Amino acid sequence: MSDDHTHVQEFFTSRAAGWDRKFPDDGPAYTAAVAELGLRAGDRVLDAGCGTGRALPPLRAAVGPTGVVLGADLTPAMLTEAARAGRDRAGLLLLADVTVLPLRSRSLDAVFAAGLIAHLPRPEENLRELARVVRPGGTLALFHPIGRAALAARQGRRLTPDDLRAEPNLRPLLAGSGWRMTSYTDQDARFLALAVREG
């Protein structure tokens, strides 16, 4: 396990138990972002870096009982909290590294990733792995329940030009990873970049 993974696990393990209480009002933003993925009944979707599984219920609602919902996370404590909240009833929880997914190529219709990109050790390579498991024409949602400026203010830092989520950086990053960005929203209330799997 790399130092990056160790750092991510340590960061989230120490915060897992109180995560949902710290961000109690994010539910509607997750539901709205999932709606924009354009999922249909029977689709297969992965919540990559699912954390406590807040996206799993709206993902299940979108794909219905015949669809497949997977939630993958690197941190056991986050998956424990997801199960404690009952979100394992909405999707199958996987203890898995999203940079090396235990899934067949082109086996999914979509990937939802909330807050993930900032924790990817090699973003272009890691986004390529997400593209590998999605069929051509499938979709990716990179989401955060608050925008870049609001998140930076919350964390006590300034936005810099090298921020991966800035549109001039994210668009070519996605293009180099097998994705074509189709929409980009960065407002105080949310961040959402949607992309389609090329090829």
N, C-alpha and C positions, 0 to 999 in steps of 0.2 A: 504494500500500500504506500502510495507516495505521500510526501509531506502535505501536499495540497489536500488529499483526502483526509488525512489525520486532522488537519486544521478545521476542515468543514465539519467533520464528525464531532470534534470537541466543541466547536461553536454552537452547533445545534443540539447536542446532547444536553448541554447545560441550560438550554432555553426551552426544551421541548415541553416540559410539564406546564409551563405558564404561557405557551405560545398563543393559544386561542383566546385566553383571557386578555392578553396584551393587545390583540387586534380584533376586538369583538364585532366591529362594524363592517368587516370586509366582505361578508357574504354576498350582498347585492352586486358588488363589483365583479366577483368571481362568476356569478350567474350571468351577468351581462356579457362578460368576455367569452364564456363558453358558448353563448348564443351566437356570437359572431364567427365561431368556427364553422358553422353551417353543417353540423353533424346531422345524420339521418338515422332513422330506426335501423338497427342491425349493424351499424358501423362499429369498427374496432379502434379504440383510442387509448393512448397512454398519457397519464399525468406524470411527466418526467420531473423528478425531484419533488414528489408529492407532499413532503412534510407531513402535517397532521391530516392531510386528505380533504382540505376544504373544497377542492374542485370536484371531488368524486361524486357527491350527490347530484350536482347539476349535469355532470357528464353522463351519469346513469340516466337521468331524466331525458337527456337529448338522444341517447342511442336506444333507449327502451330495454325491455327484458330480453330481447334477442341479440342485443349488442354485447360487446366485450369492453370492459373498463378495467384497466390496469393502473396501479399506482406504484411507482418505483422510487425508492429513496435509499440513500447510503447510510442513514443514521437509524439504528434500531429504535432508539428512544422516540423518534418522531413517528415511526410506524406503530409503536405501542400506543401513543396518544391518539393516532388515527383510529385504531381498533377500540380504544376506550371510549371514543366519541361515537362509536357505532358506524363509522364510515367504511369499515370493511364489508358491510352489507351492500354497499354501492359498487364496490370493485375489489378485485383481487390485489392484495398488497404484496409487493416483492421487495425483499432486501436486495438491492442491486445497484450497481454503479452505472449511471446513465451514459458514461463515456465508453462502456463496453457492455451493451445490453444483451441479455440472454434470450434474444428474440430472433426469429427468422427474418431475412431480408424481405422487404415489401409486404410485411404481414399486417400492417396497420393502415387505417385511413387518416389518422390525425395524431398529432402530439400537442399537448397543452403543457406549457412550462412556465410556472409562476416563480419569479425571482431567481430563476436558475442561472441565467447567463453570467451573472457576476461571480458565480462559484465554479465556473468551468475552468479547469487548468489550462486547456489548449482550445480556445473557443472555436476556431475554424474546424479543427479536426473533430471536436466533440459534436458540433452541429452537423457535420458530415455523418457521424454515427446515427444521429436522430433521423437524418435523411435516408440512411440505409434501410431502416425498419419501416419506412412509409412508402406506400405505392406511389408511382408517378401520378401527379394531380392531387395527391393528398395534401393536407394542410398542417401548418405549424402556427401556434399562438405563443408568442413571448409576451408575458403579462407581468404587471406588478400593480397592486391595488392603489398605489399612488404614483404620481409622475416623477420624473428624474429630479426636478428642482425640489419638490417637496421631500423626496427621500434623502437628498443631500442635506437639506436643512435639518431633518430629523436626526441624521447621523453626525451633524456638526461639521460637515465638510463642504467644500465648494465644488461646483460642477467644473470639470476641466474638458478641454477639447478632445482629449483622448478617451472619453467615456465611450465604452463599447455600444451603449444604447442610443447614443446620438445618431440621428438618421444618416448623416454622411459617413459614419463608421459602420453602422449596422447593415446598411444596404449592400455594400460590397462584401462584407463578411458573410452574409447569407448567400450571396451569389457565388462566392468561392466554395460554398459548402453544399451546393446542390439545391438551393432554395431561391425563389424569386419573390421578393417582397411585394405584396399587393396593397397593403395599407399600413399607415403609421400614425399613431395618436400618442401625444405626450402632453397631458394636461395635469393640473394638480390632482384631479380626482382619480386618474389612472394612466398607466402606460400600457399600450397594446400594439404590437407589431405582428401582422399576419403575413404568412408566406405560403407559397405553393411549391410542392416538390416538383422539380424539373425532371425531364427525362422520361 
